């Protein structure tokens, strides 16, 4: 120790020693603080590493689940599209079947009409000797209204007075489908079979009223003699409306008329 230091008073020397003691303590605590901070830093890195691994594993699991759900969604979408196609095919098939059934029913109805027509053409010797001589169909101004004018005569020599009834019906198409109307259905007064009683002939002038959209094609006649319900004479006439009055540009009416030809015996 130098003479200068030795010459310092004792109090000064104690102050210096206390200063260096505090300085060492500060250095020691500072070093410990640095070590503690570094340890905390390393511990944080270690813990963060585990958290990163957990997060990565969770992301991988979630990604696999998403791919699984997307695959399931695509599979269900394909099944839904296949079911929709099958439903459309079934609906189209049902529509075709219904159309075929409708066509078959129409054909059957037309065949039944033709059968009735040809039964009127080919008949055995009948006990009824009355028939329609002529048939005239006159349209009226109102839509669907006509007048049916015809004459009944005896088919043989008119020797005796004859009586009986005559039933009439009309075949046609209603909105493209076969339709059959009895006389009571198309008569405005809802008449049933028409009676007759004559020796030479008897005239008729009967009104007809059809529903909207009905297109008549044939008139059927069934004649009974007296009260004999077992025997009848049948005739069929093609519907042909004639005798319609037309208004000219000058206001003078003109008539184009004529009888539907003969019966179809």
Secondary structure, DSSP 8 states (H G I E B T S, - for coil): --HHHHTS-HHHHHHHHHHHHHHHHHHHHHHHHHHHHHHHHHHHHHHHHHHHHHHHHHHHHHHHHHHHHHHHHHHHHHHHHHHHHHHHHHHHHHHHHHHHHHHHHHHHHHHHHHHHHHHHHS----S--EEEEEEEEEE-SSTTEEEEEEEEEESS---S-EEEEEEEEEEEEETTEEEEEEHHHH-TT---SEEEEESSEEEEEEEEE--TTEEEEEEEEEEEETT-SS--EEEEEE--B--EEEE-TTS-EEEE---B-----
